[in-house]
């Protein structure tokens, strides 16, 4: 008698619909272990809810799809198929199989980068040599001071 009362309480329906509380779900799991016939009742409730949902479904109007697509404007957002202005191509198929062609702006970029790297290298070497000369002058000055201190009378 307890099982029939439990089934009629509506806990199975709330469990199937996903609105049961955590305590109700634990209680149902315990009852499923005690009464295996409860699994069949859960399946029957699922089928009844699914059948009711399918029988009483309200279909949208046929113009709804058109209105949705007009609102989204799918066709305006897609790029035209022959518009290649947004793409940068590097041609790796050469005409004479000895050269690879690259867009002229890339060539200019590489030339400028090469020239700037050579200028930076020149300044690095120049300042390194200047630094070494100044270190040598400091060492010579220290040696002169040291020799003067040794040779000078106290």
Buried (B, 14 or more C-beta within 10 A) or exposed (E): EEEEEBBEEEBBBBBBEEEBEEEBBEBBEEBBEEBEEBEEBBEEBBEEEEEEEEEEEEEEEEEEEEEEEEEEEEEEEEEEEEEEEEEEEEEEEEEEEEEEEBEEEEEEEEEEEEEEEEEEEEEEEEEEEEEEEEEEEEEEEEEEEEEEEEEEEE
